[in-house]
Each structure stands twice: as structure tokens, then as C-alpha cells.
């Protein structure tokens, strides 16, 4: 049963004012409430269609400024880039613990685990013959090092990943494979979901055909000379060094190849690899008032690559869900809200660790969500399969519509890299999607910095998450699909 009321929504609206004003407003409301009134608020009902009335108030307050930008500014300024397993990530863990405590969360703690860690080092590349000139690269996360003097060889260009797969075993012996295929728009057949497989598997496929190195056109939606990193996954074949090549440099190699002369490239990667390093998932909770053993888990990842300051990927996501959860706390929801800041998303190690360590209590997680698509406005959201007619989902749909957020009836599938293991284990997930027009201009690159964040767009995302979190947390709806039939 939805237990919100107009006064409760006004409390949430007040919380959307700038921090000092919000504190004054909340203190004023609290001083005017007696125990009897609070008891009435806790049991009052609000029809789902009325939530839309208050969504406009949320949007108006968010436009005046939430604390999300201040949160993000502090993280990116005081910590900077946060590669998993690094000293910076340990400082980020301590920062997050202090921040959650100061924001009023309870049960604040870090859950440690052991990971492998990889940090960037020397990264150089050049054409050595017949047109000597520098190239701009960045290593792919987890790549093995080259020898200290680098690797050098004739390049073989592939304009599509399928053409690389079609190359015969032994055809690349002693050569450097270069995949120049462009990543397409997000929802196209060659969008990030597909291109990500090229980056992850390309080095092993090239090695299987005898290559001594692998370069891939940076997975980016722009053509600036700023390559984007990202993880690779070696299989059981020989491991060869691999790097992302900037788009303009990939074009340059293609133009050289049209001269019908052999092109030789040399590149050097000297990263640091640690087989064992420390990592932490950082947790804070808002205990539920009447259903404290039922958990709505919301999350973002605290780690980042070591290029920019991780503002868009994914400091913004952490700021959005944490600020939204803090705002919902003013309504004293029935269920517990758990915020998780993942400690090793970029290397795909945080989510599996959380699943392993919490396997016994997955049934307590009624819904999970992850914000990991930047700092732009939310544009749509998806609910668990078969739940569109639940009262809480209808309430969320009505609440976010005035914010410009549409409901996508397709069921949420996965919801994010870190909660995907939970989803695969049966935990229902919600998926909120932001405008990703420029996301792949920025992520995994040196351009991932605070100046790319629009505070107004960030506030709209906070408002959207607050509405969805509240609808789920102050509900008794079951989001696990039940088998049909007798």
C-alpha cells in the first residue's frame, strides 16, 4: 500500500531546495509535527494518479538545485580518477564512508574484497615506415605489457570485425592487427553493445591468427584525438598487448594503406598489473519503517578509469542515486533503501563479488537499480517483467511523466553491469535510461571531467530516481514474476 501524503511530498519538495535552505525547511516542518500527526502520515493513502501532482513540485525544486552537483564536485576534485585497486580508490572509499555518514545514512560500512588491478603507464605509438609520425593510443584495461622497447610490425587493417574473424589462422603471424570499424549509434546494429564485444574479444581473435599486437579504433561517438579505454577479456589463447587508437589516427592508417605500400607501426605499453589488490563496495542504508527486512537497492560505481576524473562515468551515477535516496528518506518509506557504491565495475569484479557474499539474502532485495550512463536527463524507464500494472509502477509512471520521462513497456533486462549478476540470480531490476547523445564522446577518456556535467540535467535525473525509489520503497508490491497457471 502506498502510504505517502501531501505533507510528506512537501517535505520531499523542500529537500530539493539548495542544501542550506532545505535544512531550514525540513527543520521547520519537523518542529511543527507531533507524534499523532506523524502516525497519521504513515498510514494515509494516496491514489497513484495523484503522485503526478507532486512530481511537478519535485521538478520545480530540482530546477533550483539539489546537492547532487556538490556531491560530484567534491568527489572529482578531492579524489580525482579512481582506478579499482589503487590508492586513490582507497581514498574514495574513505570519502564515501564519511559522506554517507554526514548525509544521515545508517549502517554505513565498506565490504572488502580482493581483485586483480591494472593501472596505466607508458603508452606510445608511431608509424615507423614508410611515413614516420606519431599515433595516439591508450591501453585497454587488463592488457599485457609490451617488451620495454615495444612491439613493431607490419599492420593489417580490418574494416569490420567480421573480416578479422574471417582471417585464416597464421595469416597475421608477426603482424599487428588494426580494427578500424566505427562504432555506430547506441541503438544501431554496431552500437556500443556490439562494439564492446570487438574491444573485449578482438585481441584474442587477432592472437589466434598469429598477431603480435592489436589496435582497435576507439569506441567513441566523436572523432577527437582522444582515445577511450575500456576492458578486454583474454581467452585461453596467447595474450598480446592491446590498445585503443584515436579515431583520427585510425583514419590516417586507412589513408596510408590506400598507397598500397606496407605500413609498419611500433607501440609500447608498460602498465602495472597486480594479481591481488584491495577493493571495497561502500554501503549506506535508510532503514524501512514497517518493512525493514525488504530492500530496494540502488547503486552506481565509485571506481573509474585513470584518464579523466570519472565525473560522467560514474561519479554522476553515484551522486544521483545517493542524493535521491537521501531525499526519499524524509518520507520515512516502509522498505529499507540500500545505496551501494561499487568498487570495481570497470574491471567487472564488483557485481560478482556482491552476489557471492550476499547469496544467502538475495530474497530480501525486492528491487535493484543502477545509474551508470552519465549525467544527462533521464528519458525513459523500464520495470521488471509483468509489473506494469502494479500500483507502485503506475505511481512511478505518473510521477516521472512531467519530468519528460516516458515508460518503456519492454521489461528491464540486467539494469547495469554491477546488478546484472543479481538479475541473473532472480532479483528484479528497474532500468532508468538517460539521454546518451554525447555519452560516448566522453566516457573512458581524458574528457570525462566535471565541466561536462550540467547541474540542471543532473537534478532532473535525481528527481526521476527519487520518484521511482519512493514508489517502490513505500509499497508492498512484489516485483518477482510468478509462474502462470494453477
C-alpha positions in Angstrom: 0.0 0.0 0.0 1.3 3.4 -0.9 1.5 5.4 2.4 2.5 8.9 1.2 0.6 12.1 1.6 0.6 15.8 0.6 2.6 16.8 3.6 5.2 14.1 3.0 5.6 15.2 -0.6 6.0 18.8 0.6 8.8 17.6 2.8 10.5 16.0 -0.2 10.0 19.1 -2.3 11.6 21.2 0.4 14.6 18.8 0.4 15.1 19.7 -3.3 16.0 23.3 -2.4 19.7 24.2 -2.1 21.3 22.4 0.9 21.1 25.3 3.5 17.5 26.2 2.5 16.5 22.6 2.5 17.8 22.1 6.0 15.9 25.1 7.3 12.7 23.9 5.6 13.0 20.4 6.9 13.7 21.6 10.4 10.7 23.9 10.3 8.4 21.1 9.2 9.7 18.7 11.8 9.2 21.2 14.6 5.5 21.5 13.7 4.7 17.8 13.6 3.5 15.9 16.7 3.5 12.2 17.2 -0.1 11.8 16.3 0.3 13.7 13.0 3.3 11.6 12.1 1.3 8.4 12.8 -1.5 9.6 10.5 1.0 10.4 7.8 2.5 6.9 8.0 -0.9 5.3 7.3 -2.5 7.7 5.0 -3.2 6.6 1.4 -2.5 8.5 -1.8 -4.0 7.2 -5.1 -1.3 6.5 -7.7 -2.7 9.1 -10.1 -2.2 11.9 -7.5 1.5 11.3 -7.4 1.8 13.2 -10.7 0.5 16.3 -9.0 3.6 16.3 -6.7 6.0 15.3 -9.5 5.7 18.8 -10.9 6.8 20.1 -7.5 9.8 17.8 -7.5 10.8 19.1 -10.9 10.4 22.7 -9.8 12.5 22.2 -6.7 15.1 20.2 -8.6 15.5 23.1 -11.1 16.5 25.3 -8.1 19.3 22.9 -7.3 19.8 19.7 -5.3 23.0 18.7 -3.6 24.0 16.2 -6.3 26.4 18.6 -8.1 28.1 19.5 -4.8 28.5 15.7 -4.1 30.0 15.2 -7.6 32.3 18.3 -7.3 33.7 17.1 -4.0 34.4 13.5 -5.3 36.1 14.6 -8.5 38.0 17.5 -7.0 39.2 15.8 -3.8 39.8 12.3 -5.1 40.1 12.6 -8.9 40.4 9.4 -11.0 39.8 6.2 -9.1 41.1 3.0 -10.7 40.0 -0.1 -8.8 42.7 -1.3 -6.5 44.6 2.0 -6.5 45.5 4.2 -3.5 43.1 6.8 -5.0 40.3 4.2 -4.8 41.1 3.6 -1.1 40.8 7.4 -0.5 37.5 7.3 -2.4 36.2 4.6 -0.1 37.1 6.7 3.0 35.5 9.8 1.3 32.3 7.8 0.6 32.0 6.5 4.2 32.3 10.0 5.6 29.9 11.4 3.0 27.2 8.8 3.6 27.5 9.3 7.4 27.2 13.1 7.0 24.1 12.6 4.8 22.4 10.7 7.6 22.6 7.2 6.2 22.7 4.3 8.7 24.6 1.0 8.7 27.4 2.8 6.7 30.2 0.4 6.0 32.7 -0.9 3.4 32.6 -4.5 2.2 36.2 -5.5 1.3 37.2 -8.0 -1.4 40.3 -8.9 -3.4 40.7 -8.1 -7.1 43.3 -8.0 -9.8 44.2 -4.5 -10.6 45.6 -2.8 -13.7 47.0 0.8 -14.0 48.1 2.7 -17.0 51.8 3.5 -17.5 53.9 4.3 -20.6 51.7 4.4 -23.7 53.3 5.4 -27.0 52.8 4.6 -30.7 54.2 5.7 -34.0 54.3 4.8 -37.7 57.9 3.8 -38.4 57.8 3.2 -42.1 57.2 4.5 -44.8 55.6 7.7 -43.4 57.1 8.1 -39.9 54.8 10.0 -37.5 53.2 9.7 -34.0 49.9 8.0 -33.2 47.8 8.4 -30.1 46.7 5.3 -28.2 45.6 4.3 -24.7 45.9 0.8 -23.3 42.9 -1.5 -23.0 42.2 -2.4 -19.3 43.9 -5.6 -18.4 46.3 -5.6 -21.4 49.6 -7.4 -21.0 52.7 -5.2 -21.4 54.8 -5.0 -24.5 58.6 -5.6 -24.1 60.3 -2.4 -22.8 61.3 -1.5 -26.3 57.7 -2.1 -27.6 56.4 -4.3 -30.4 56.8 -3.4 -34.0 55.5 -5.0 -37.2 53.6 -4.5 -40.4 49.9 -3.7 -39.8 47.0 -5.5 -41.3 43.9 -3.3 -41.3 40.4 -4.8 -41.0 37.4 -2.5 -41.7 35.0 -4.8 -39.9 35.2 -7.2 -37.1 33.7 -9.9 -39.3 36.6 -9.5 -41.7 39.0 -10.1 -38.7 37.1 -13.3 -37.8 37.3 -14.4 -41.4 41.2 -14.1 -41.5 42.8 -17.5 -41.7 45.0 -19.0 -38.8 48.6 -17.9 -39.3 47.7 -15.1 -41.7 48.7 -12.5 -39.1 51.9 -14.1 -37.9 54.4 -11.4 -36.8 52.0 -8.6 -37.6 49.9 -6.1 -35.8 46.1 -6.3 -36.4 44.2 -3.0 -36.6 40.4 -2.9 -36.4 39.2 0.3 -37.9 35.5 -0.3 -37.8 33.5 2.6 -36.4 31.1 2.1 -33.5 27.6 3.0 -34.7 24.8 5.0 -32.8 23.8 3.5 -29.5 20.7 1.5 -30.7 22.2 0.5 -34.1 23.4 -3.0 -35.0 27.0 -1.7 -34.4 26.2 0.3 -31.3 28.2 0.0 -28.1 26.6 -3.3 -27.1 28.1 -4.9 -30.2 31.3 -2.8 -30.4 32.1 -3.6 -26.8 32.5 -7.2 -27.9 35.0 -6.2 -30.5 37.1 -4.5 -27.8 36.8 -7.3 -25.4 37.5 -10.2 -27.8 39.5 -8.6 -30.6 43.0 -9.1 -29.1 42.4 -12.9 -28.6 40.9 -13.3 -32.1 44.0 -11.5 -33.5 46.4 -13.6 -31.4 44.6 -16.8 -32.6 45.7 -15.8 -36.1 49.3 -15.1 -35.1 49.2 -11.3 -34.4 51.8 -9.9 -32.0 49.7 -6.8 -31.2 46.1 -5.4 -31.5 44.9 -1.9 -32.0 41.2 -1.0 -32.2 39.6 2.2 -33.3 38.5 3.9 -30.1 34.8 3.2 -29.2 33.7 6.8 -29.3 30.9 8.8 -30.9 33.2 11.6 -31.9 36.4 11.9 -33.8 38.6 13.9 -31.4 42.2 12.7 -31.0 41.4 11.4 -27.5 41.2 7.6 -27.4 38.8 5.8 -25.0 39.9 3.0 -22.8 37.9 0.0 -21.6 38.4 -3.5 -20.5 39.3 -6.5 -22.7 38.9 -10.2 -21.9 41.6 -12.6 -22.9 40.6 -16.2 -23.6 42.9 -19.2 -23.4 45.0 -18.3 -26.4 48.3 -16.3 -26.2 47.9 -12.9 -24.7 49.1 -10.0 -26.8 49.3 -6.3 -26.0 46.2 -4.3 -27.0 45.3 -0.6 -27.2 42.6 1.8 -28.4 43.7 4.0 -31.3 42.2 7.5 -31.7 39.6 7.9 -34.5 41.7 10.4 -36.5 44.7 8.1 -36.3 42.7 5.1 -37.4 41.6 7.2 -40.4 45.2 8.1 -41.0 46.3 4.5 -41.2 43.5 3.8 -43.7 44.7 6.6 -45.9 48.2 5.3 -45.8 47.0 1.8 -46.7 45.5 3.1 -49.9 49.0 3.9 -51.1 49.4 0.1 -51.4 52.7 0.0 -49.5 53.5 -1.9 -46.3 52.8 0.2 -43.2 54.9 -0.5 -40.1 53.8 0.6 -36.6 55.5 0.4 -33.3 53.7 0.7 -29.9 54.7 0.5 -26.3 52.5 -0.3 -23.3 54.0 -0.6 -19.8 51.1 -0.9 -17.4 51.2 -2.1 -13.9 49.4 -5.3 -13.1 48.7 -6.5 -9.6 47.4 -10.1 -9.2 45.9 -9.1 -5.8 44.7 -5.7 -4.7 42.2 -4.3 -2.2 38.7 -3.2 -3.2 35.5 -2.2 -1.4 31.8 -1.9 -2.1 30.6 1.0 0.1 27.1 0.7 1.6 24.7 3.0 3.4 21.1 2.4 4.3 17.8 4.2 5.1 16.0 1.7 7.4 12.4 1.0 6.5 9.7 1.9 8.9 7.4 -1.1 8.7 9.1 -3.5 6.2 12.8 -3.0 7.2 13.7 -6.6 6.0 12.7 -5.7 2.4 15.4 -3.9 0.5 15.3 -1.5 -2.5 18.9 -1.5 -3.7 20.1 1.5 -5.8 23.7 2.0 -6.9 26.4 3.5 -9.0 30.1 2.7 -9.3 32.7 4.6 -7.4 35.7 3.4 -9.4 36.8 4.9 -12.8 39.5 4.6 -15.4 42.7 6.6 -14.8 42.2 9.1 -17.6 39.7 11.8 -16.7 38.3 12.3 -13.2 35.4 9.9 -13.6 32.7 12.7 -13.4 30.4 11.2 -16.0 31.4 7.6 -15.7 30.3 7.1 -13.0 30.6 9.8 -10.3 27.4 11.3 -11.6 25.6 8.0 -11.1 26.7 7.7 -7.5 25.7 11.3 -6.9 22.3 10.8 -8.5 21.2 7.7 -6.5 22.7 8.8 -3.2 21.1 12.2 -3.3 17.8 10.7 -4.4 17.8 8.2 -1.6 18.6 10.9 0.9 15.6 12.9 -0.3 13.3 9.9 -0.1 14.4 9.4 3.5 12.4 12.4 4.5 9.2 10.4 3.7 10.2 7.5 6.0 9.4 4.8 3.5 8.2 1.3 4.5 11.1 -0.6 3.0 14.8 -0.2 3.5 16.7 1.7 0.8 20.3 0.5 0.4 22.8 2.5 -1.6 25.8 0.6 -2.9 28.8 2.3 -4.4 30.5 -0.4 -6.4 34.3 -0.6 -6.1 35.5 -2.4 -9.3 32.9 -2.0 -12.0 35.3 -1.1 -14.8 37.1 -4.4 -14.4 33.9 -6.4 -13.9 34.7 -7.6 -10.4 32.3 -5.7 -8.0 28.9 -7.2 -9.0 30.0 -10.9 -9.0 31.6 -10.3 -5.6 28.4 -8.8 -4.2 26.4 -11.7 -5.5 28.8 -14.2 -3.9 28.9 -12.5 -0.5 25.1 -11.9 -0.3 23.9 -15.1 -1.9 22.0 -16.1 1.3 19.9 -12.9 1.5 19.1 -12.2 -2.2 15.4 -12.8 -1.4 15.4 -9.7 0.8 16.2 -7.5 -2.3 12.8 -6.6 -3.7 14.2 -4.4 -6.5 17.6 -3.3 -7.7 18.7 -0.4 -9.9 22.0 1.1 -11.1 22.7 4.6 -12.5 25.7 4.3 -14.9 25.0 6.2 -18.1 26.3 9.7 -17.3 24.9 12.9 -16.1 22.3 13.8 -18.7 18.5 13.9 -18.3 16.5 10.7 -17.8 14.3 10.0 -20.8 12.6 6.6 -20.0 12.5 3.8 -17.6 11.7 0.1 -17.6 10.2 -2.1 -14.9 10.5 -5.8 -14.2 8.7 -8.2 -16.4 5.0 -8.4 -15.7 4.8 -5.5 -13.2 3.5 -2.6 -15.4 0.0 -2.9 -13.8 1.3 -2.8 -10.2 0.2 0.3 -8.2 3.7 1.3 -7.4 4.8 1.1 -11.1 1.8 3.1 -12.2 2.6 5.7 -9.5 6.2 6.0 -10.8 5.0 6.3 -14.4 2.7 9.2 -13.4 5.3 10.8 -11.2 8.1 10.9 -13.8 6.0 11.9 -16.8 6.0 15.6 -16.0 9.8 15.4 -15.8 9.8 14.3 -19.5 10.4 10.6 -18.7 8.5 8.0 -20.7 7.7 4.5 -19.6 9.2 1.8 -21.9 6.9 -1.2 -21.6 9.8 -3.6 -22.6 10.9 -5.4 -19.4 14.1 -4.3 -17.8 16.9 -6.7 -18.6 20.0 -6.6 -16.5 19.8 -2.9 -15.4 23.5 -2.3 -15.2 26.9 -4.1 -15.2 27.1 -4.5 -11.4 23.5 -5.6 -10.8 23.4 -7.9 -13.8 24.6 -10.8 -11.6 21.8 -10.1 -9.2 19.3 -10.1 -12.1 20.7 -13.4 -13.4 20.1 -14.8 -9.9 16.5 -13.8 -9.9 16.5 -10.3 -8.4 14.0 -8.0 -10.2 15.6 -4.8 -11.6 14.5 -1.4 -12.8 16.3 0.4 -15.6 16.4 4.2 -16.0 17.9 5.4 -19.2 19.4 8.8 -19.8 20.0 10.8 -22.9 23.1 9.2 -24.3 23.7 11.5 -27.2 27.1 12.6 -26.1 27.9 9.9 -23.5 30.3 8.1 -25.8 32.1 11.3 -26.6 33.3 11.3 -23.1 33.3 8.0 -21.2 36.6 6.2 -20.6 38.6 9.2 -21.9 40.6 12.2 -20.7 37.5 14.3 -21.4 35.5 12.7 -18.6 35.7 15.7 -16.3 33.3 17.8 -14.2 32.9 20.6 -16.8 30.9 18.1 -19.0 28.1 18.0 -16.3 25.1 20.2 -16.5 23.7 20.7 -12.9 20.2 21.1 -14.2 20.2 17.8 -16.1 21.7 16.2 -13.0 18.9 17.5 -10.9 16.3 16.1 -13.3 17.9 12.7 -13.0 17.8 13.0 -9.2 14.1 13.9 -9.3 13.4 10.9 -11.6 15.3 8.4 -9.3 13.7 9.9 -6.2 10.2 9.3 -7.6 10.9 5.7 -8.7 12.8 4.8 -5.5 10.0 6.2 -3.4 7.2 4.4 -5.3 9.0 1.1 -4.7 10.2 1.7 -1.2 6.8 2.8 0.2 5.0 -0.1 -1.4 4.2 -3.7 -0.6 4.2 -4.8 -4.3 6.1 -8.0 -5.2 8.2 -7.5 -8.4 9.2 -11.1 -8.8 7.2 -12.7 -11.6 5.1 -15.6 -10.5 4.6 -18.7 -12.8 1.3 -18.6 -14.6 -1.2 -21.4 -14.4 -2.8 -23.3 -11.4 
